[in-house]
């Protein structure tokens, strides 16, 4: 099993490599940043590793034109709040994949284009244009994997349709997928949390994992 330190070292090495490649790209009189997205099933350590990567990057590359920003999906905005309620099972009827896919896409566009970031910056795209290296704790790839998996009522949202719904969400410059056995993930969730969210059992997470593996082939 790959240890946490190896994952963080690998991701930061990739970012530093991209840092050199993108050095000549400019916007608004400064350097253009880039997006790093970490993905994986629930219990894979996406949030933990995202924050660790941000901490290392702030020590290694922050300064000059480049700054480092951590952000997460769902957001803490109005639509993100609804989504957090849905995944905790508090809003029955909104948990079918087509509905979830549209809610996540709407929250994602808010995240990308209008969410207040810092100062006059609005949205992740604005931050990228202003020279930020943005580390995302989940992105559109989670929608593709989760909402195309089995729903509580057996209803699916086709992956191709979800991709169309997210057509205005630019791809990440670097995509990191953390692959974890579903049973291990469920054990971690049971150990670390009192509540179990939508999809958080080994059978459903196995289907979601298959979706992620299809995306990263």
ZIBELCOR-V955794 format. One record per residue. SS is DSSP state (alpha for helix, beta for strand, coil for the rest). D_CENTER is the distance of its C-alpha to the mean C-alpha in Angstrom with 2 decimals. Layout:
SS/D_CENTER  SS/D_CENTER
This chain:
coil/22.39  coil/20.43  coil/20.51  alpha/17.95  alpha/19.91  alpha/19.89  alpha/16.13  alpha/15.94  alpha/19.01  alpha/17.78  alpha/14.56  alpha/16.67  alpha/19.41  alpha/17.34  alpha/16.30  alpha/19.98  alpha/21.10  alpha/19.08  alpha/20.42  alpha/23.85  alpha/23.22  coil/21.92  coil/24.67  coil/26.84  coil/24.42  beta/25.39  beta/24.79  coil/26.72  coil/28.86  beta/26.16  beta/23.60  coil/20.42  coil/17.18  beta/14.22  beta/10.46  beta/8.85  beta/5.36  beta/5.47  beta/5.51  coil/8.56  coil/10.73  coil/11.50  coil/13.68  coil/12.41  coil/11.81  alpha/8.11  alpha/8.93  alpha/12.28  alpha/11.57  alpha/9.16  alpha/12.14  alpha/14.65  alpha/13.49  alpha/13.74  alpha/17.13  alpha/18.42  alpha/17.50  alpha/19.26  alpha/22.27  alpha/22.32  coil/21.51  coil/21.49  beta/24.65  coil/26.44  coil/24.31  beta/20.93  beta/19.05  beta/15.77  beta/13.28  beta/10.57  beta/8.43  beta/6.34  coil/5.78  coil/8.40  coil/10.36  coil/13.78  coil/15.53  alpha/18.01  alpha/15.92  alpha/13.19  alpha/16.25  alpha/17.45  alpha/14.32  alpha/14.58  alpha/18.22  alpha/17.68  alpha/15.60  coil/18.35  coil/20.93  coil/22.54  coil/22.62  coil/24.18  coil/24.38  coil/20.94  coil/19.23  coil/20.26  alpha/17.55  alpha/18.92  alpha/18.92  alpha/15.44  alpha/14.18  alpha/16.11  alpha/15.06  alpha/11.30  alpha/12.35  alpha/14.63  alpha/12.30  alpha/9.94  alpha/13.23  alpha/14.29  alpha/11.30  alpha/12.10  alpha/15.83  coil/17.49  coil/15.79  beta/18.07  coil/16.69  coil/19.83  coil/23.38  coil/23.62  coil/20.10  beta/18.35  coil/14.79  alpha/12.39  alpha/14.70  alpha/17.61  alpha/16.23  alpha/15.79  alpha/19.33  coil/20.55  coil/19.67  beta/16.54  beta/14.33  beta/10.91  beta/8.49  beta/4.92  beta/4.08  coil/1.11  coil/3.01  alpha/6.59  alpha/7.11  alpha/6.57  alpha/9.18  alpha/11.27  alpha/11.58  alpha/12.03  coil/14.13  coil/16.18  coil/17.12  coil/20.14  coil/20.33  coil/22.51  coil/25.27  coil/24.82  coil/23.45  coil/20.89  coil/19.03  coil/19.60  alpha/16.77  alpha/18.74  alpha/19.01  alpha/15.31  alpha/14.96  alpha/17.80  alpha/16.39  coil/13.39  coil/15.90  coil/15.65  coil/11.97  coil/12.63  coil/11.30  coil/9.64  coil/12.70  beta/11.47  beta/9.21  beta/9.56  beta/9.93  coil/11.48  coil/14.25  coil/16.08  coil/19.04  alpha/18.46  alpha/21.55  alpha/20.47  alpha/17.17  alpha/19.35  alpha/21.77  alpha/19.28  alpha/18.16  alpha/21.89  alpha/22.72  alpha/20.25  coil/20.17  coil/23.01  coil/21.28  coil/19.71  coil/17.17  coil/17.03  coil/16.60  coil/17.19  coil/20.19  alpha/20.77  alpha/21.93  alpha/19.03  alpha/16.45  alpha/18.63  alpha/18.29  alpha/14.49  alpha/14.73  alpha/17.20  alpha/14.88  alpha/12.32  alpha/15.48  alpha/16.76  alpha/13.88  alpha/14.30  coil/18.09
